[in-house]
């Protein structure tokens, strides 16, 4: 009786790693860290500790702030500059709008 030779071809390592990243959620974490780094660079040290990235979904970049005062200041005085900075730091992302909301973190 002849030996069976139905061994499949070896799977490419990039496909194995892609499945592993997806299964472990590493891709989402890496994407989130990328957003957070871009935000901190855009907003600067003055506001970095009083804000937190909530996420980017359908072009809406959402930021949580720790007070209404910070929200008003960022919305009225810095929003356009921040949008431009984020768009240049995240050229592969579509950022249509920047939204702030007050929360506790």
GUTORSE-70439 format. One record per residue: residue number from 1; residue in three letters; x, y, z of N, C-alpha, C in turn. Coordinates in nm, 3 decimals. Atoms other than C-alpha are relative to their C-alpha. Example, Ala and Ser with C-alpha at 12.3 -4.5 7.8 and 13.67 -1.06 7.14 Angstrom:
% GUTORSE-70439
<seq: 1; type: ALA; nu: 0.089; nv: -0.119; nw: 0.000; cau: 1.230; cav: -0.450; caw: 0.780; cu: 0.090; cv: 0.120; cw: 0.000>
<seq: 2; type: SER; nu: -0.082; nv: -0.119; nw: -0.006; cau: 1.367; cav: -0.106; caw: 0.714; cu: -0.077; cv: 0.109; cw: 0.073>
END
This chain:
% GUTORSE-70439
<seq: 1; type: UNK; nu: 0.084; nv: -0.117; nw: 0.000; cau: 0.000; cav: 0.000; caw: 0.000; cu: 0.089; cv: 0.124; cw: 0.000>
<seq: 2; type: UNK; nu: -0.080; nv: -0.120; nw: 0.015; cau: 0.136; cav: 0.341; caw: -0.099; cu: -0.032; cv: 0.098; cw: 0.113>
<seq: 3; type: UNK; nu: 0.018; nv: -0.101; nw: -0.105; cau: 0.187; cav: 0.621; caw: 0.155; cu: -0.088; cv: 0.113; cw: -0.053>
<seq: 4; type: UNK; nu: 0.089; nv: -0.110; nw: 0.041; cau: -0.069; cav: 0.901; caw: 0.149; cu: 0.082; cv: 0.127; cw: -0.019>
<seq: 5; type: UNK; nu: -0.073; nv: -0.124; nw: 0.027; cau: 0.055; cav: 1.226; caw: 0.002; cu: -0.095; cv: 0.120; cw: -0.006>
<seq: 6; type: UNK; nu: 0.090; nv: -0.115; nw: 0.003; cau: -0.237; cav: 1.459; caw: 0.077; cu: 0.041; cv: 0.107; cw: 0.101>
<seq: 7; type: UNK; nu: -0.045; nv: -0.107; nw: -0.089; cau: -0.027; cav: 1.684; caw: 0.300; cu: -0.017; cv: 0.133; cw: -0.073>
<seq: 8; type: UNK; nu: 0.017; nv: -0.130; nw: 0.065; cau: -0.132; cav: 2.039; caw: 0.223; cu: 0.133; cv: 0.076; cw: -0.001>
<seq: 9; type: UNK; nu: -0.119; nv: -0.085; nw: 0.005; cau: 0.127; cav: 2.297; caw: 0.126; cu: 0.009; cv: 0.079; cw: 0.130>
<seq: 10; type: UNK; nu: -0.015; nv: -0.080; nw: -0.123; cau: 0.273; cav: 2.491; caw: 0.419; cu: -0.072; cv: 0.134; cw: -0.016>
<seq: 11; type: UNK; nu: 0.073; nv: -0.126; nw: 0.002; cau: 0.071; cav: 2.798; caw: 0.509; cu: 0.099; cv: 0.116; cw: 0.015>
<seq: 12; type: UNK; nu: -0.091; nv: -0.116; nw: -0.013; cau: 0.244; cav: 3.135; caw: 0.458; cu: -0.008; cv: 0.061; cw: 0.140>
<seq: 13; type: UNK; nu: -0.008; nv: -0.055; nw: -0.135; cau: 0.359; cav: 3.291; caw: 0.785; cu: -0.084; cv: 0.126; cw: 0.015>
<seq: 14; type: UNK; nu: 0.079; nv: -0.123; nw: -0.012; cau: 0.185; cav: 3.621; caw: 0.706; cu: -0.148; cv: -0.031; cw: 0.025>
<seq: 15; type: UNK; nu: 0.139; nv: 0.037; nw: -0.024; cau: -0.152; cav: 3.442; caw: 0.700; cu: -0.019; cv: -0.051; cw: 0.143>
<seq: 16; type: UNK; nu: 0.005; nv: 0.049; nw: -0.138; cau: -0.080; cav: 3.269; caw: 1.030; cu: 0.002; cv: 0.118; cw: 0.097>
<seq: 17; type: UNK; nu: -0.010; nv: -0.118; nw: -0.087; cau: 0.024; cav: 3.599; caw: 1.190; cu: -0.125; cv: 0.086; cw: -0.007>
<seq: 18; type: UNK; nu: 0.122; nv: -0.079; nw: 0.015; cau: -0.281; cav: 3.779; caw: 1.051; cu: -0.112; cv: -0.060; cw: 0.084>
<seq: 19; type: UNK; nu: 0.104; nv: 0.066; nw: -0.082; cau: -0.512; cav: 3.522; caw: 1.213; cu: 0.029; cv: 0.017; cw: 0.149>
<seq: 20; type: UNK; nu: -0.039; nv: -0.015; nw: -0.140; cau: -0.319; cav: 3.542; caw: 1.540; cu: -0.028; cv: 0.142; cw: 0.049>
<seq: 21; type: UNK; nu: 0.026; nv: -0.140; nw: -0.037; cau: -0.336; cav: 3.924; caw: 1.547; cu: -0.150; cv: 0.024; cw: 0.017>
<seq: 22; type: UNK; nu: 0.144; nv: -0.016; nw: -0.007; cau: -0.710; cav: 3.911; caw: 1.479; cu: -0.057; cv: -0.070; cw: 0.123>
<seq: 23; type: UNK; nu: 0.052; nv: 0.077; nw: -0.114; cau: -0.775; cav: 3.642; caw: 1.740; cu: 0.034; cv: 0.065; cw: 0.134>
<seq: 24; type: UNK; nu: -0.044; nv: -0.061; nw: -0.126; cau: -0.580; cav: 3.825; caw: 2.010; cu: -0.042; cv: 0.147; cw: 0.014>
<seq: 25; type: UNK; nu: 0.039; nv: -0.140; nw: -0.006; cau: -0.713; cav: 4.172; caw: 1.924; cu: 0.117; cv: 0.096; cw: -0.010>
<seq: 26; type: UNK; nu: -0.119; nv: -0.086; nw: 0.007; cau: -0.362; cav: 4.304; caw: 1.866; cu: -0.013; cv: 0.107; cw: -0.106>
<seq: 27; type: UNK; nu: 0.017; nv: -0.099; nw: 0.106; cau: -0.459; cav: 4.482; caw: 1.546; cu: -0.079; cv: 0.120; cw: 0.049>
<seq: 28; type: UNK; nu: 0.081; nv: -0.109; nw: -0.056; cau: -0.726; cav: 4.686; caw: 1.725; cu: 0.081; cv: 0.081; cw: 0.100>
<seq: 29; type: UNK; nu: -0.081; nv: -0.071; nw: -0.099; cau: -0.488; cav: 4.769; caw: 2.008; cu: 0.106; cv: 0.086; cw: -0.067>
<seq: 30; type: UNK; nu: -0.103; nv: -0.076; nw: 0.072; cau: -0.217; cav: 4.875; caw: 1.767; cu: -0.062; cv: 0.121; cw: -0.068>
<seq: 31; type: UNK; nu: 0.068; nv: -0.111; nw: 0.066; cau: -0.463; cav: 5.090; caw: 1.573; cu: -0.038; cv: 0.107; cw: 0.102>
<seq: 32; type: UNK; nu: 0.036; nv: -0.097; nw: -0.105; cau: -0.584; cav: 5.251; caw: 1.895; cu: 0.122; cv: 0.076; cw: 0.050>
<seq: 33; type: UNK; nu: -0.123; nv: -0.067; nw: -0.044; cau: -0.229; cav: 5.325; caw: 2.009; cu: 0.046; cv: 0.101; cw: -0.104>
<seq: 34; type: UNK; nu: -0.035; nv: -0.091; nw: 0.108; cau: -0.166; cav: 5.485; caw: 1.670; cu: -0.085; cv: 0.128; cw: 0.010>
<seq: 35; type: UNK; nu: 0.088; nv: -0.115; nw: -0.017; cau: -0.470; cav: 5.713; caw: 1.722; cu: 0.040; cv: 0.082; cw: 0.122>
<seq: 36; type: UNK; nu: -0.036; nv: -0.069; nw: -0.123; cau: -0.364; cav: 5.796; caw: 2.076; cu: 0.130; cv: 0.079; cw: -0.015>
<seq: 37; type: UNK; nu: -0.126; nv: -0.072; nw: 0.024; cau: -0.009; cav: 5.888; caw: 1.970; cu: -0.022; cv: 0.124; cw: -0.085>
<seq: 38; type: UNK; nu: 0.029; nv: -0.114; nw: 0.088; cau: -0.139; cav: 6.111; caw: 1.692; cu: -0.072; cv: 0.110; cw: 0.077>
<seq: 39; type: UNK; nu: 0.074; nv: -0.099; nw: -0.078; cau: -0.379; cav: 6.281; caw: 1.933; cu: 0.093; cv: 0.075; cw: 0.094>
<seq: 40; type: UNK; nu: -0.090; nv: -0.064; nw: -0.095; cau: -0.112; cav: 6.350; caw: 2.196; cu: 0.095; cv: 0.096; cw: -0.073>
<seq: 41; type: UNK; nu: -0.087; nv: -0.089; nw: 0.078; cau: 0.119; cav: 6.494; caw: 1.930; cu: -0.077; cv: 0.123; cw: -0.048>
<seq: 42; type: UNK; nu: 0.080; nv: -0.111; nw: 0.051; cau: -0.163; cav: 6.710; caw: 1.792; cu: -0.041; cv: 0.097; cw: 0.110>
<seq: 43; type: UNK; nu: 0.055; nv: -0.084; nw: -0.106; cau: -0.304; cav: 6.837; caw: 2.120; cu: 0.109; cv: 0.059; cw: 0.090>
<seq: 44; type: UNK; nu: -0.110; nv: -0.050; nw: -0.082; cau: 0.028; cav: 6.880; caw: 2.304; cu: -0.014; cv: -0.037; cw: 0.146>
<seq: 45; type: UNK; nu: -0.004; nv: 0.041; nw: -0.141; cau: 0.125; cav: 6.827; caw: 2.663; cu: -0.098; cv: 0.077; cw: 0.087>
<seq: 46; type: UNK; nu: 0.092; nv: -0.082; nw: -0.079; cau: -0.100; cav: 7.107; caw: 2.787; cu: -0.136; cv: -0.067; cw: 0.020>
<seq: 47; type: UNK; nu: 0.132; nv: 0.063; nw: -0.009; cau: -0.416; cav: 6.905; caw: 2.713; cu: 0.004; cv: -0.153; cw: 0.001>
<seq: 48; type: UNK; nu: -0.008; nv: 0.146; nw: 0.009; cau: -0.290; cav: 6.548; caw: 2.687; cu: -0.052; cv: -0.069; cw: 0.125>
<seq: 49; type: UNK; nu: 0.043; nv: 0.066; nw: -0.124; cau: -0.357; cav: 6.469; caw: 3.053; cu: -0.147; cv: 0.024; cw: 0.032>
<seq: 50; type: UNK; nu: 0.140; nv: -0.030; nw: -0.027; cau: -0.708; cav: 6.616; caw: 3.043; cu: -0.094; cv: -0.054; cw: -0.109>
<seq: 51; type: UNK; nu: 0.079; nv: 0.055; nw: 0.110; cau: -0.824; cav: 6.430; caw: 2.732; cu: 0.033; cv: -0.147; cw: -0.020>
<seq: 52; type: UNK; nu: -0.021; nv: 0.142; nw: 0.029; cau: -0.861; cav: 6.072; caw: 2.614; cu: -0.071; cv: -0.034; cw: -0.130>
<seq: 53; type: UNK; nu: 0.058; nv: 0.043; nw: 0.128; cau: -0.922; cav: 5.919; caw: 2.271; cu: -0.105; cv: -0.107; cw: 0.027>
<seq: 54; type: UNK; nu: 0.105; nv: 0.101; nw: -0.008; cau: -1.252; cav: 5.732; caw: 2.252; cu: 0.003; cv: -0.089; cw: -0.124>
<seq: 55; type: UNK; nu: -0.009; nv: 0.080; nw: 0.121; cau: -1.208; cav: 5.622; caw: 1.893; cu: -0.026; cv: 0.080; cw: -0.126>
<seq: 56; type: UNK; nu: 0.026; nv: -0.057; nw: 0.132; cau: -1.245; cav: 5.690; caw: 1.525; cu: -0.092; cv: -0.097; cw: -0.073>
<seq: 57; type: UNK; nu: 0.098; nv: 0.084; nw: 0.066; cau: -1.554; cav: 5.559; caw: 1.353; cu: -0.077; cv: 0.083; cw: -0.102>
<seq: 58; type: UNK; nu: 0.070; nv: -0.068; nw: 0.111; cau: -1.702; cav: 5.661; caw: 1.017; cu: 0.042; cv: 0.145; cw: -0.014>
<seq: 59; type: UNK; nu: -0.052; nv: -0.134; nw: 0.018; cau: -1.480; cav: 5.967; caw: 1.004; cu: -0.013; cv: 0.091; cw: 0.120>
<seq: 60; type: UNK; nu: 0.018; nv: -0.080; nw: -0.122; cau: -1.572; cav: 6.089; caw: 1.353; cu: 0.105; cv: -0.040; cw: 0.104>
<seq: 61; type: UNK; nu: -0.105; nv: 0.021; nw: -0.099; cau: -1.275; cav: 6.122; caw: 1.587; cu: -0.056; cv: 0.054; cw: 0.131>
<seq: 62; type: UNK; nu: 0.062; nv: -0.039; nw: -0.126; cau: -1.417; cav: 6.126; caw: 1.940; cu: 0.102; cv: 0.007; cw: 0.113>
<seq: 63; type: UNK; nu: -0.091; nv: -0.024; nw: -0.112; cau: -1.233; cav: 6.266; caw: 2.240; cu: -0.081; cv: 0.027; cw: 0.125>
<seq: 64; type: UNK; nu: 0.060; nv: -0.027; nw: -0.130; cau: -1.335; cav: 6.256; caw: 2.603; cu: 0.088; cv: 0.100; cw: 0.073>
<seq: 65; type: UNK; nu: -0.074; nv: -0.101; nw: -0.077; cau: -1.236; cav: 6.557; caw: 2.813; cu: -0.049; cv: -0.004; cw: 0.144>
<seq: 66; type: UNK; nu: 0.037; nv: 0.014; nw: -0.141; cau: -1.238; cav: 6.588; caw: 3.189; cu: -0.081; cv: 0.117; cw: 0.056>
<seq: 67; type: UNK; nu: 0.082; nv: -0.110; nw: -0.049; cau: -1.428; cav: 6.918; caw: 3.210; cu: -0.063; cv: 0.075; cw: -0.116>
<seq: 68; type: UNK; nu: 0.068; nv: -0.081; nw: 0.101; cau: -1.668; cav: 7.142; caw: 3.023; cu: 0.086; cv: 0.117; cw: -0.046>
<seq: 69; type: UNK; nu: -0.089; nv: -0.111; nw: 0.034; cau: -1.411; cav: 7.421; caw: 3.033; cu: 0.100; cv: -0.043; cw: -0.108>
<seq: 70; type: UNK; nu: -0.095; nv: 0.052; nw: 0.099; cau: -1.156; cav: 7.209; caw: 2.846; cu: -0.072; cv: -0.026; cw: -0.132>
<seq: 71; type: UNK; nu: 0.076; nv: 0.027; nw: 0.121; cau: -1.423; cav: 7.101; caw: 2.599; cu: -0.026; cv: 0.129; cw: -0.077>
<seq: 72; type: UNK; nu: 0.028; nv: -0.128; nw: 0.064; cau: -1.521; cav: 7.462; caw: 2.527; cu: 0.127; cv: 0.060; cw: -0.063>
<seq: 73; type: UNK; nu: -0.125; nv: -0.056; nw: 0.051; cau: -1.161; cav: 7.572; caw: 2.486; cu: 0.047; cv: -0.074; cw: -0.125>
<seq: 74; type: UNK; nu: -0.044; nv: 0.078; nw: 0.116; cau: -1.071; cav: 7.287; caw: 2.249; cu: -0.095; cv: 0.019; cw: -0.118>
<seq: 75; type: UNK; nu: 0.099; nv: -0.015; nw: 0.107; cau: -1.394; cav: 7.325; caw: 2.051; cu: 0.010; cv: 0.137; cw: -0.067>
<seq: 76; type: UNK; nu: 0.006; nv: -0.135; nw: 0.055; cau: -1.383; cav: 7.702; caw: 2.008; cu: 0.134; cv: 0.055; cw: -0.048>
<seq: 77; type: UNK; nu: -0.128; nv: -0.062; nw: 0.033; cau: -1.012; cav: 7.779; caw: 1.990; cu: 0.099; cv: -0.092; cw: -0.072>
<seq: 78; type: UNK; nu: -0.103; nv: 0.090; nw: 0.053; cau: -0.829; cav: 7.466; caw: 1.874; cu: -0.051; cv: -0.105; cw: -0.099>
<seq: 79; type: UNK; nu: 0.057; nv: 0.109; nw: 0.078; cau: -1.065; cav: 7.243; caw: 1.676; cu: 0.057; cv: -0.007; cw: -0.143>
<seq: 80; type: UNK; nu: -0.050; nv: -0.001; nw: 0.138; cau: -0.955; cav: 7.346; caw: 1.324; cu: 0.146; cv: -0.043; cw: -0.005>
<seq: 81; type: UNK; nu: -0.142; nv: 0.037; nw: -0.004; cau: -0.585; cav: 7.320; caw: 1.412; cu: 0.017; cv: -0.148; cw: 0.032>
<seq: 82; type: UNK; nu: -0.008; nv: 0.141; nw: -0.038; cau: -0.638; cav: 6.982; caw: 1.576; cu: -0.043; cv: -0.091; cw: -0.115>
<seq: 83; type: UNK; nu: 0.044; nv: 0.079; nw: 0.115; cau: -0.832; cav: 6.849; caw: 1.277; cu: 0.109; cv: -0.006; cw: -0.107>
<seq: 84; type: UNK; nu: -0.108; nv: -0.004; nw: 0.099; cau: -0.556; cav: 6.960; caw: 1.040; cu: 0.119; cv: -0.085; cw: 0.043>
<seq: 85; type: UNK; nu: -0.114; nv: 0.078; nw: -0.052; cau: -0.286; cav: 6.808; caw: 1.262; cu: -0.029; cv: -0.149; cw: -0.005>
<seq: 86; type: UNK; nu: 0.036; nv: 0.142; nw: 0.002; cau: -0.471; cav: 6.477; caw: 1.295; cu: -0.002; cv: -0.055; cw: -0.142>
<seq: 87; type: UNK; nu: 0.003; nv: 0.044; nw: 0.140; cau: -0.530; cav: 6.457; caw: 0.922; cu: 0.140; cv: -0.018; cw: -0.057>
<seq: 88; type: UNK; nu: -0.137; nv: 0.015; nw: 0.051; cau: -0.160; cav: 6.509; caw: 0.854; cu: 0.074; cv: -0.114; cw: 0.069>
<seq: 89; type: UNK; nu: -0.066; nv: 0.109; nw: -0.073; cau: -0.052; cav: 6.259; caw: 1.121; cu: -0.061; cv: -0.136; cw: -0.031>
<seq: 90; type: UNK; nu: 0.070; nv: 0.124; nw: 0.033; cau: -0.307; cav: 5.998; caw: 1.010; cu: -0.050; cv: 0.004; cw: -0.145>
<seq: 91; type: UNK; nu: 0.042; nv: -0.018; nw: 0.140; cau: -0.308; cav: 6.027; caw: 0.630; cu: -0.082; cv: -0.116; cw: -0.057>
<seq: 92; type: UNK; nu: 0.077; nv: 0.115; nw: 0.049; cau: -0.457; cav: 5.679; caw: 0.581; cu: -0.141; cv: -0.005; cw: 0.055>
<seq: 93; type: UNK; nu: 0.133; nv: -0.004; nw: -0.062; cau: -0.759; cav: 5.763; caw: 0.794; cu: -0.081; cv: 0.116; cw: -0.057>
<seq: 94; type: UNK; nu: 0.089; nv: -0.108; nw: 0.040; cau: -1.059; cav: 5.968; caw: 0.689; cu: -0.055; cv: 0.062; cw: 0.127>
<seq: 95; type: UNK; nu: 0.048; nv: -0.071; nw: -0.118; cau: -1.125; cav: 6.224; caw: 0.960; cu: -0.084; cv: 0.118; cw: -0.048>
<seq: 96; type: UNK; nu: 0.093; nv: -0.104; nw: 0.045; cau: -1.432; cav: 6.433; caw: 0.884; cu: -0.032; cv: 0.099; cw: 0.110>
<seq: 97; type: UNK; nu: 0.047; nv: -0.083; nw: -0.111; cau: -1.517; cav: 6.564; caw: 1.226; cu: 0.073; cv: -0.039; cw: 0.128>
<seq: 98; type: UNK; nu: -0.061; nv: 0.019; nw: -0.131; cau: -1.369; cav: 6.603; caw: 1.573; cu: -0.108; cv: 0.035; cw: 0.102>
<seq: 99; type: UNK; nu: 0.105; nv: -0.022; nw: -0.099; cau: -1.615; cav: 6.565; caw: 1.861; cu: 0.054; cv: -0.024; cw: 0.140>
<seq: 100; type: UNK; nu: -0.041; nv: 0.010; nw: -0.140; cau: -1.555; cav: 6.626; caw: 2.229; cu: -0.122; cv: -0.029; cw: 0.086>
<seq: 101; type: UNK; nu: 0.106; nv: 0.021; nw: -0.099; cau: -1.761; cav: 6.499; caw: 2.518; cu: 0.062; cv: -0.007; cw: 0.138>
<seq: 102; type: UNK; nu: -0.048; nv: -0.004; nw: -0.138; cau: -1.724; cav: 6.550; caw: 2.889; cu: -0.024; cv: -0.136; cw: 0.064>
<seq: 103; type: UNK; nu: 0.011; nv: 0.127; nw: -0.071; cau: -1.658; cav: 6.241; caw: 3.095; cu: 0.099; cv: -0.005; cw: 0.114>
<seq: 104; type: UNK; nu: -0.094; nv: 0.018; nw: -0.112; cau: -1.462; cav: 6.106; caw: 3.386; cu: 0.088; cv: -0.120; cw: -0.034>
<seq: 105; type: UNK; nu: -0.094; nv: 0.109; nw: 0.029; cau: -1.151; cav: 5.899; caw: 3.330; cu: 0.115; cv: 0.002; cw: 0.094>
END
